[in-house]
């Protein structure tokens, strides 16, 4: 009889969906054993089939030629996360004299890319923004640290031009000549 331990020689780092399949043969010392668990087909692990969550993969190996003699088992825990696609609620355009506006995003809990016009709390200040298009970013992160997703939106800011009168018109009587207001 020859004893074949179920020795693991590698791990699987935290994953994010979608993720390509993983060849489990590279993670064991001896390929005579069998893998069990969600998302396993032979020596291939498919994270998309397993789904988001924490999964325990089991590698079982045995003696040769008597398979019931000296069995050995090792376990590999895999963390898989899935992120929704973040998005902005459309807003704007704004005049450069508008008050600060709260940016609305889904899901909450992410991080805004800050600038002169956007605070870390997601408040957009048109008076501090560039005239024209302003690109905002919002990033969400997987709890297992494996991935992130980013959303962008563009908010237009137009220059405020006050309607200031610079002169007056003296009292008029009819019929008076036409007056140029420029």
LOSELO-237628 format. One record per atom (N, C-alpha, C, O): x, y, z. Coordinates in steps of 0.2 Angstrom, whole numbers, plus 5000, padded with zeros to 4 digits. Atoms other than C-alpha are relative to their C-alpha. Layout:
BEGIN
XYZ
...
% end
This chain:
BEGIN
500449945000
500050005000
500450065000
501050065003
499649935000
500650184996
499550055003
498950065000
500449954997
499950325007
500050064996
500650084994
500049945004
499450484997
499650055004
499050055004
500349954996
499150635008
499650054996
499850064990
500449955004
497850765003
500350075002
500050115004
499649944998
499150905005
499850054994
499950044988
500149945004
498651074998
500750044999
501050055004
499449965001
500051174990
499950074998
500450114997
500249935002
499151334986
499350025003
499049985006
500749984998
497551434990
499750044995
500050054989
500449965005
496251534981
499950075003
499650075008
500249934998
496251724984
499350025000
498949994996
500749975001
494651814987
499850014993
500250044989
500250005007
493651814971
499450055000
499050065005
500649965002
492251924963
499749984994
500149964989
500450035006
490951874951
499950064995
499950124997
499950065002
491051854937
500849995000
501250045000
499350024999
492751764938
500149944996
499749894995
499950065004
493551634926
500149945005
500249945011
499950064997
493651454931
500749995003
501250025000
499350014997
495151394942
500149924999
499749885001
499750075000
496151234939
500249985007
500750015009
499850024993
496251144956
500649965000
500949955006
499450055000
497651024951
500650045002
501150015005
499449964998
498951164953
500050025008
500550045010
500049994992
498451174972
500149945004
500149955010
499950064996
498750994977
500749974998
501049984993
499450035001
500350894979
499949944996
500449924993
500150075004
499550734972
499350004997
498850015000
500649995004
498250734959
499649934999
499249934995
500450065000
497550564963
499450005004
499049965004
500649994996
496250634974
499450024997
499450034990
500649985002
494450694972
499850075003
499950075009
500349944997
493750874974
499350005001
498949974997
500750004998
492050904982
499850075002
500250115005
500249944998
491051064984
499650044995
499650014989
500449965004
489951194976
500450034994
501050054996
499649975006
490551244958
500649954998
500949984993
499450045002
491751094956
499849954995
499249924996
500150055005
491750984941
500749974998
501150004995
499350035001
493250864941
500550045004
500550055010
499549964996
494750974945
499950074998
500450114999
500149935002
493951134939
499550035005
499050005007
500549964996
493151264951
499750064996
500150104993
500349945004
491851384943
499750045005
499150025008
500349954995
491551534955
499350024998
498950035002
500749975002
489951584944
499549945002
499049965004
500550054998
489151414948
500049995007
499449985010
500050004993
489651414966
499650065003
499250055008
500449944998
488951594968
500350045006
500850015008
499749954995
489351734980
499949965007
499449935009
500050024993
489751684998
500749975002
501249974998
499450034998
491051585008
499949924998
499449895001
500050075002
491351405001
500549965002
501149985002
499550044998
492251265008
500149944995
499649904994
499950055005
493051154995
500449945003
500849955007
499750064997
493550975000
500449964995
500249944990
499650055004
495050874993
500149945004
500449945010
500050064997
494950694997
500549954996
500549954990
499550045003
496450574994
500049935004
499849935010
500050074997
496750384998
500649974998
501049994994
499450045002
498050254997
499949964994
499349954991
500050045006
498450154982
500349935001
500849935004
500650015004
497850014978
499450005004
498850005001
500650014996
496649994992
499750075002
500050115006
500249944999
495650154992
499650025007
499650085008
500349994993
494750135009
500650005005
500450015011
499550004995
496450125018
500450075000
500550094995
499649934999
497250285025
499750054996
500150094992
500349945004
496050415018
500350065003
500550065009
499849944998
496550595020
499650054997
499450054991
500549955002
495550755018
500350075002
500650085007
499849934999
496050945016
499450044998
499050024994
500549955001
494951095016
500350064997
500850095000
499849935003
495051255006
499450055000
498950034997
500649955000
493951405010
500150054995
500650084994
500049955005
493551524996
499550055001
498950035002
500449944999
492751694998
499850034993
500350054989
500249975006
491751754983
499550055001
499050045005
500549944999
490851924982
499750024993
500050004988
500449985006
489651994969
499850085002
499550095007
500249934999
489452184967
499550024995
499550004989
500549975005
487952274959
500450064997
500950084999
499749955004
488352404946
499850075004
499150085004
500249944997
488352574955
499750054995
499950054989
500349955005
487352724947
499950065004
499850065010
500149934998
487052904949
499250014998
499049994993
500749975002
485252984949
500250064996
500650104998
499849955004
485453104934
499850075004
499350085007
500149934998
485553294939
500350054996
500850044992
499749945004
485853464932
499650004993
499249974992
499449954999
486253564922
499850055006
499250065008
500049944995
486553704935
500350064998
500850064993
499749945001
486953884934
500650005006
500549975011
499449994995
488653934943
499850035006
500250035011
500249974994
487654024956
499549965004
499349985009
500450054996
486653874962
500349985006
500949985007
499850034993
486753814980
500349934999
500149904994
499850075000
487653654984
499449954999
498949965002
500650055002
486653494978
500349935003
500949925002
499950074998
486653324986
500049954994
499549954991
500050055005
487153184974
499749945002
499949925008
500350064997
486153034975
500249944995
500349944989
499750065003
486852864971
499749935003
499449935008
500250074998
486452674972
500549954998
500849964993
500250014993
486952574981
500450055005
500950085002
499649964996
487552684996
500649965003
500649905003
499450034996
489152655006
500650004996
501149974998
499450005004
490352684992
500450075002
500350105007
499649944999
491652824990
500050044994
500050024988
500149955005
491452984980
500850024998
501250035003
499449975002
492953044970
500050075001
499650114998
500149934999
493253214977
500450054996
500850034992
499749955004
493653374968
499950075003
499650075009
500249934997
493453564971
499350005000
499150045005
500749995000
491653544967
499649945003
499049955004
500350064997
491253374975
500349985007
500949965007
499750014993
491453334994
500049925000
499749884996
500050074999
491753155001
499449985002
499249925001
500750024998
489953155007
499550014994
498950004995
500449995006
489353184989
499650064999
499150064996
500449945001
488853364989
500450044995
501050054995
499749975006
489153444972
499850085001
499350105002
500149934999
489453634973
500150034993
500750044991
500049975007
489053714956
500550075000
500850084995
499649945000
489953884961
500749985000
501150024998
499350025000
491553784964
500249964994
500849944993
499950045006
491353684948
500350034994
500350094993
499849975006
492153704931
499450024996
498849994996
500549985005
491053794918
500049954995
500649944992
500150055005
490453664906
499949935004
499649935008
500150074997
490553474910
500549985005
501149995005
499750024995
491053404926
499949935001
499349905002
500050074999
491453214928
500049985007
500550005010
499950034993
491053134945
500049935000
499849894995
499950075000
491552964950
499749985007
499850015012
500250034994
490852844963
500249935000
500149894995
499750065000
491652684968
499749965006
499749985012
500250044995
490952534978
500549945000
500849924995
499550054999
492052394985
499749945003
499349945007
500250064997
491852214989
500249995007
500850015009
499850014993
491852165007
500649955001
500949965006
499450045000
493152035003
500650034997
501250004997
499549965003
494252164995
500349974993
500850004991
499850035006
494352064979
499850054994
500250044988
500249965006
493552194967
499650075002
499550085008
500449944999
492752364965
499750024993
499849994988
500349985006
491552444953
499950085000
499850105006
500049935000
491552624947
499450034995
499350004990
500549975004
490152734941
500250074998
500550105003
499949935001
490352904932
499450034997
499050004994
500649965002
489153044928
500350074998
500850095001
499849935002
489353214920
499550055001
498950045000
500549954998
488553364927
500250074996
500850094997
499949945004
488453524916
499950065005
499450075008
500149944996
488753694924
500050064995
500550064991
500049945005
488253854914
500250065004
500050075010
499849944997
489054024918
499450045002
499050054997
500649964999
487754134927
500250074998
500850104999
500049935002
487554304919
499450045002
498950035000
500649964997
486554424929
499750054995
500150084991
500449955005
485254534920
500150075004
499650105006
499949944997
486054694927
499950064995
500150064990
500249945004
485354864921
500650055002
500750065007
499549954999
486754994918
499850074999
500250125000
500249935001
485755144915
499250015001
498949965002
500749995000
484055224915
499750034994
500150064990
500349975006
482755294903
499650065003
499250055008
500449954998
482055464906
499349994999
499149964994
500850015002
480155484907
499950024993
500250064990
500249995007
479355474890
499350024999
498950015003
500749985002
477855544882
499949974993
500449964989
500250035006
476955474867
499950064995
499650114997
499650055003
477455484853
500750025001
500950084999
499249994999
479355474857
500349964995
500049914992
499650045005
480655404845
500249935004
500249935010
499850064998
481255224847
500650015004
501150055002
499450004996
482555194860
500449935000
500149885000
499550065001
484055074858
500249985008
500450025011
499950024994
484154964874
500749975001
500949945007
499350044999
485954894871
500550055002
501150035003
% end
